[in-house]
């Protein structure tokens, strides 16, 4: 069974590269361009086991804030 990873990165080329690398390593990858999109995905899905996030992003939260909220609401999700 594959592990689902959520990649959060506002730079599309970096996000694509991360997603491709993780996919090649056998992970199922979901992508978000900012914390707001990531929160929407996290709220919809219950299979995300890992969060990989940029720190400096546009939107209502940066990556550190996203990681803190994720740790609190989804403690089984590795960050």
C-alpha positions as a printed Julia matrix, in Angstrom:
79×3 Matrix{Float64}:
   0.0    0.0     0.0
   1.33   3.39   -1.0
   1.61   6.39    1.32
  -0.2    9.58    0.3
   1.85  12.78    0.52
   0.55  16.33    0.2
   3.1   18.67   -1.39
   2.46  22.36   -0.75
   4.61  24.74   -2.82
   3.67  27.98   -4.55
   6.36  27.68   -7.25
   4.87  25.4    -9.88
   8.18  24.07  -11.21
   9.47  23.18   -7.75
   6.11  21.58   -6.86
   6.17  19.54  -10.08
   9.74  18.38   -9.43
   8.94  17.38   -5.84
   5.79  15.58   -6.93
   7.65  13.68   -9.68
  10.48  12.7    -7.32
   8.08  11.45   -4.65
   5.94   9.64   -7.21
   9.03   7.93   -8.62
   9.85   6.84   -5.05
   6.46   5.13   -4.83
   4.35   7.73   -3.01
   0.87   8.82   -4.05
   1.17  12.59   -4.38
  -1.38  15.36   -4.01
  -0.44  18.94   -4.79
  -1.45  22.35   -3.45
  -0.14  25.8    -4.39
  -0.73  27.35   -0.95
  -1.91  26.61    2.58
  -5.53  27.45    1.78
  -5.63  24.79   -0.95
  -3.8   22.38    1.33
  -6.34  22.85    4.13
  -9.2   22.18    1.72
  -7.52  18.94    0.62
  -6.74  17.87    4.19
 -10.36  18.45    5.19
 -11.68  16.37    2.26
  -9.31  13.42    2.53
  -8.49  11.03    5.33
  -5.64   9.16    3.65
  -2.88  11.82    3.77
  -0.02  10.48    5.86
   2.66  13.07    5.13
   2.84  16.83    4.52
   5.77  18.43    2.7
   5.42  22.19    2.69
   7.23  25.31    1.63
   7.56  27.93    4.37
   7.13  31.25    2.56
   3.86  31.16    0.61
   1.06  33.57   -0.26
  -2.35  33.16    1.36
  -3.74  33.13    4.86
  -0.95  30.96    6.36
   2.71  30.27    5.8
   4.15  26.76    5.89
   5.02  26.88    9.58
   1.45  27.83   10.47
   0.13  25.11    8.14
   2.39  22.56    9.82
   1.17  23.62   13.28
  -2.51  23.36   12.3
  -1.88  20.02   10.6
  -0.09  18.64   13.66
  -2.96  19.71   15.89
  -5.87  18.52   13.69
  -4.26  15.5    12.04
  -1.65  14.2    14.51
  -1.04  11.03   12.48
   0.18  13.09    9.51
   3.98  13.29    9.39
   5.37  16.74    8.65
